[in-house]
Amino acid sequence: MFKAVLMGQTEDRQPVMTIENLEDSFLSADGEVIVRVRYAGLNYKDGLCLNGQGGLIREFPRIPGVEFAGEVLKSEDDRYAVGDQVIATGSRIGEIWHGGYAEKASVKGDWLVPLPKGMNMRQSMIFGTAGITAVFGLQSLERHGLTPDKGEVLVTGAAGGVGSFAIALLAALGYSVAAVTGRIKESGDYLKSLGAETLVPRYELAEAIKRPLESERWAGCIDNVGGEMLARILGQLKYGCSAAAIGNAGGHQMPASVIPFLLRGINLLGIDSVNQPYDSRVQAWSRLVDDFPLDKLDSIATEITLENLETAGKDILNGKIQGRYVVCL
Ligand SMILES: NC(=O)c1ccc[n+]([C@@H]2O[C@H](COP(=O)([O-])OP(=O)(O)OC[C@H]3O[C@@H](n4cnc5c(N)ncnc54)[C@H](OP(=O)(O)O)[C@@H]3O)[C@@H](O)[C@H]2O)c1
């Protein structure tokens, strides 16, 4: 038996979240590696799943939780032995497959990576998908020429998970970071402690574009917000610079102009963490070990349990969570 969060639906399709003790046979028989989950994360996507939004879970009942870390209990995959410590992210775990809000999970070997040396399981789930996604965003900007001498890099959705990691990572690598937040009063000191030099109030960038080109201001952008804010930022990028589009916390419609692409040669780079190949995930985890200031991790993390997930799932959708929640099992 193992304890798990279970998402079900009422007859009129309303989401129902319960905490159950389940038989091991509840887990998918197609899984190749069974893991004793020790930590899971909480992402915006988990908030959607826990509240029955976004159409991400289509079959019920389903154990949600898009990422977890734990120890291998049983393995049919030669790469993993009993006792190995592993991390699972992406591959639509917790959506079309039972996920990490449970003491046990059964997944495909390809969806796992070994816990990197120099990081423990708790730290790995403080980072979670948000941490590796910040790395994917940064690396994409670097491939398009971003270096610290080019100028200020803007991070939107700054006090959220991806935003927090992006700021601390950029600052540790010597970049000047400007952070856009809707919570300057509550989170301003936190963002400065992560390494943000400039705080930009959300309202300054939230308005739709009035002119397709504004003054050239940013050498790059890691954008977690999308919508009108991203459209606006495109017109403020310096000549030849890029924005990495990661999220849509502010909306998915982007009322943008093509003029900044045509007259300033800017780039809009799409970032996906869900279907990243194995080698790319391993490399991103190892870059976090090498480049992220691990002493900042505890200030980003808040520990919760399965029992707190109902409230936490609502809070993340309402933009009330600062940094990352890590679920201890
Ligand atoms: N592409 C991928 O593979 C990938 C991977 C992970 C996450 N994501 C997406 O990236 C985004 C950020 O993820 P996360 O885990 O960091 O989420 P999060 O912790 O919920 O952070 C999102 C942040 O966005 C800001 N925000 C919220 N509502 C907003 C609004 N209406 N307008 C403007 N800003 C708003 C808030 O920051 P402030 O309070 O500081 O303003 C909030 O903390 C989400 O959309 C998520 O789905 C994508």
The ligand as a MOL file (V3000), in Angstrom:
LIG
                    3D

  0  0  0     0  0            999 V3000
M  V30 BEGIN CTAB
M  V30 COUNTS 48 52 0 0 0
M  V30 BEGIN ATOM
M  V30 1 N 8.2220 25.9740 -21.4690 0
M  V30 2 C 8.3620 25.0730 -20.5030 0
M  V30 3 O 8.8360 23.9520 -20.7170 0
M  V30 4 C 7.9660 25.4630 -19.1100 0
M  V30 5 C 8.5390 24.8550 -17.9880 0
M  V30 6 C 8.1970 25.3220 -16.7070 0
M  V30 7 C 7.2640 26.3440 -16.5790 0
M  V30 8 N 6.6870 26.8650 -17.6960 0 CHG=1
M  V30 9 C 5.7330 27.9650 -17.6260 0
M  V30 10 O 6.4830 29.1060 -17.2230 0
M  V30 11 C 5.6850 29.9640 -16.4120 0
M  V30 12 C 6.3940 30.1750 -15.0850 0
M  V30 13 O 6.4710 28.9270 -14.3980 0
M  V30 14 P 6.7410 28.9270 -12.8340 0
M  V30 15 O 6.8910 27.5220 -12.4230 0
M  V30 16 O 7.8230 29.8980 -12.5370 0 CHG=-1
M  V30 17 O 5.3470 29.5250 -12.3210 0
M  V30 18 P 5.0500 30.3630 -11.0170 0
M  V30 19 O 5.9420 29.9330 -9.9180 0
M  V30 20 O 3.5880 30.3230 -10.8430 0
M  V30 21 O 5.5140 31.8630 -11.4240 0
M  V30 22 C 4.8220 32.6410 -12.3580 0
M  V30 23 C 5.0500 34.1200 -12.0150 0
M  V30 24 O 4.4880 34.9170 -13.0490 0
M  V30 25 C 4.0100 36.1560 -12.5140 0
M  V30 26 N 2.5910 36.2790 -12.8570 0
M  V30 27 C 1.5510 35.5350 -12.4150 0
M  V30 28 N 0.3950 35.9390 -12.9680 0
M  V30 29 C 0.7170 36.9820 -13.7910 0
M  V30 30 C -0.0370 37.8390 -14.6380 0
M  V30 31 N -1.3590 37.6960 -14.7750 0
M  V30 32 N 0.6220 38.7870 -15.3270 0
M  V30 33 C 1.9610 38.9430 -15.2140 0
M  V30 34 N 2.7260 38.1730 -14.4050 0
M  V30 35 C 2.1120 37.1950 -13.7190 0
M  V30 36 C 4.2280 36.0740 -10.9900 0
M  V30 37 O 5.4810 36.6800 -10.6960 0
M  V30 38 P 5.5760 38.1070 -9.9710 0
M  V30 39 O 4.6790 38.0150 -8.7830 0
M  V30 40 O 7.0120 38.2650 -9.6200 0
M  V30 41 O 5.0810 39.1300 -10.9530 0
M  V30 42 C 4.3420 34.5780 -10.7520 0
M  V30 43 O 5.0730 34.3050 -9.5800 0
M  V30 44 C 4.3170 29.2910 -16.2960 0
M  V30 45 O 3.4780 29.8060 -17.2960 0
M  V30 46 C 4.6370 27.8190 -16.5820 0
M  V30 47 O 3.5190 27.1270 -17.0700 0
M  V30 48 C 7.0240 26.4470 -18.9540 0
M  V30 END ATOM
M  V30 BEGIN BOND
M  V30 1 1 1 2
M  V30 2 2 2 3
M  V30 3 1 2 4
M  V30 4 1 4 5
M  V30 5 2 4 48
M  V30 6 2 5 6
M  V30 7 1 6 7
M  V30 8 2 7 8
M  V30 9 1 8 9
M  V30 10 1 8 48
M  V30 11 1 9 10
M  V30 12 1 9 46
M  V30 13 1 10 11
M  V30 14 1 11 12
M  V30 15 1 11 44
M  V30 16 1 12 13
M  V30 17 1 13 14
M  V30 18 2 14 15
M  V30 19 1 14 16
M  V30 20 1 14 17
M  V30 21 1 17 18
M  V30 22 2 18 19
M  V30 23 1 18 20
M  V30 24 1 18 21
M  V30 25 1 21 22
M  V30 26 1 22 23
M  V30 27 1 23 24
M  V30 28 1 23 42
M  V30 29 1 24 25
M  V30 30 1 25 26
M  V30 31 1 25 36
M  V30 32 1 26 27
M  V30 33 1 26 35
M  V30 34 2 27 28
M  V30 35 1 28 29
M  V30 36 1 29 30
M  V30 37 2 29 35
M  V30 38 1 30 31
M  V30 39 2 30 32
M  V30 40 1 32 33
M  V30 41 2 33 34
M  V30 42 1 34 35
M  V30 43 1 36 37
M  V30 44 1 36 42
M  V30 45 1 37 38
M  V30 46 2 38 39
M  V30 47 1 38 40
M  V30 48 1 38 41
M  V30 49 1 42 43
M  V30 50 1 44 45
M  V30 51 1 44 46
M  V30 52 1 46 47
M  V30 END BOND
M  V30 END CTAB
M  END
